[in-house]
Amino acid sequence: MNKERLLGMLLALVVALDAVPASGQFKGQEATKGKLIPVSLLMSYVPTTANQLPFFLAKARSYYAAEGIDITLVPGRGSALTAQTVGAGRYEIGQADLPTMAMVKAKGASVKAFMVQFPRTSSGILAAKDAGIQTWSDLYGKTLGVTHGGAESYLLPAVFKKLGLNLNNVKLVSTPAANKSTTYLSKLVDGISSDVASEMPLLAPERPLNPLWYGDILDVPYQGLFAREELIRSNPEIIRSIVAATVRATKDLAVDPQALEESAKAMAQVNPPGALNPVNIVAAWKLYEPFQSSPLTQGQPVGWMSRTAWRRTLELLQQYAEFQGSMNPDDFFTNDFIPK
């Protein structure tokens, strides 16, 4: 995808976001026969990443409607802004990188996660093969594109410390998130820190790479769903319905190739024509699949969160991201709505 087309796509989707009315107005509504409750889900980003496929499939196959929900999928502009916006009550449900949600909560947003999509983060390093990078220690002496304030600000030093490596031996180059891909393809850096599962299908054909996954080293959750705590208390059936439909779609994607193609095409259709290749989205989802479980969630239902993982995540945020919120994991998540 060229830069001009990408910019056009983002502009169109941002306009769409501003045009969607806030639906955070229902108070104690219950679904009645033939009448669905309107609920908005503000995603972590514009609909271009495979981690959003369960939402598109659940909508296309009327899973949300079967649960009494008239869902509106709203493009987001990053996890932090999504958490802030949902926390302010403009939209009911949010999708975000859950550690980022925790950072926003620590600054005053009364939000809580109720489902994790990926108990193990799929973020990491897209390391160029032409730079000779195969392992973490191979990053010594290399140039790495990172974004100030991004998840790598705490994940990268935590990985290096756990592996007994010295991050000072790596040259970190500040790179805006929107420019990382072009910076990598232009060979201005030897690697970038990003969501590897999302970016690898796009970048690897043009500049072959080796992935180094943060999730192989750290117990940190990634994308998940959350809402305002007041909404969770006052409308638990809304939360339960969102979880049921999303879990159902997630399970379909694991076993039904047609579901994968169907949801990828549905996502492509909300983008400008030709801007999104469903083949790349399918490939990205297959890279995401191993991160739908972790050693700490083995044997647990889809969407279930580990208290130990949350505790370790809060400790990382405190140590590397100036986190000053509660250190009690129970303040940040609940498993009450996960189907047994």
C-alpha positions, 0 to 999 in steps of 0.5 A: 500500500503506498503512502498516499493511499494509506493517508487517504484511508486514514482520513476517510476513517477518521471522518467516519469516526467523527460522524458516528454519534456517541451512543453512551445513553442507555440506562438500564435498558433491556432487550425486548423482542424485536428490539435491539439495544444500541451499543458502540464498540470503539476499537483501538485503531482504524479497521486495518488489523487482524485483531479486530476480525472477531468483531466483524465476524460477530456482526456479519453473522448477527452474533451480537444481534442474537444477544440483543445488541445492535453493535456499531464498530467505531474506528479508533486512534490508538489505545490510549485515546480509546481508553480515555474516550470510553472512560469519558462515557462517549462510547460503551465498549472499548478495545485497547492494549490492556496495559495502556488501558491500565495507564489511563485508569491510573490517571483517573479513568474509571475503566475495567477490562472484562475480556482479553483477546490475547493473553500474551502480547504479539508485539516485538521486533521486526528484525531485518534478515539483511542486518543479520539479526536472529536473536535478541543479542544480535540487536547489539550494535544495531539500529532500532526504530521505537516510538516514545511512549509506546509499549516498547518503552516498558516491554523492551527494557523488561525483555533485555533485563530478563535476558541479562542483556544491556539495552545500552548496546542498541541504538534506539531511534525515535520513530513516529508510529505512523512512519515505522513501516516506511522507515524499515522498508527504506533501510534507515533502521535494522528493525522496528518495535511494533505489533509483529503479527499485524505488520509481518505480512506487509513488510516481510515480502519487501524486506525479509525479517526475523520476528522477536516476540516480547510475548515469548519472554514476558507475561503481558496481556495485549488487546482486550475489551473494557468498559466504564466500571459504572456500566459494568455494574449497572448493565452486566447483561450488556457486557455478558452479551458482548463477551458471548458474541465475541467469544463465539466469533473467536472460536469460529475463526479458530476452526472455520476457514470460511469465517476467516475469509468472511471477516477479512472481506467484511473488514476490507469493505469498510476501507477505501476500495483496494486499500486493504488486502484480505489475504494479508489480514488472514495471514496476520490472524494466523500469526495472532493465533498462538497468542490467544493463550499463554502458560498462565491461561492454559486450560481456561476459557477464551477471554479469561485473564490471569491475575498473575499476568496482571500483577507482573504487568503492573510491576513492569509499568511501575518500574519502566513507565512511571505508573503510579496507580493501584498495584492490586490486579483486581482493580483492573480486570474481571473474569465474571463475564467469561463463559465457563 
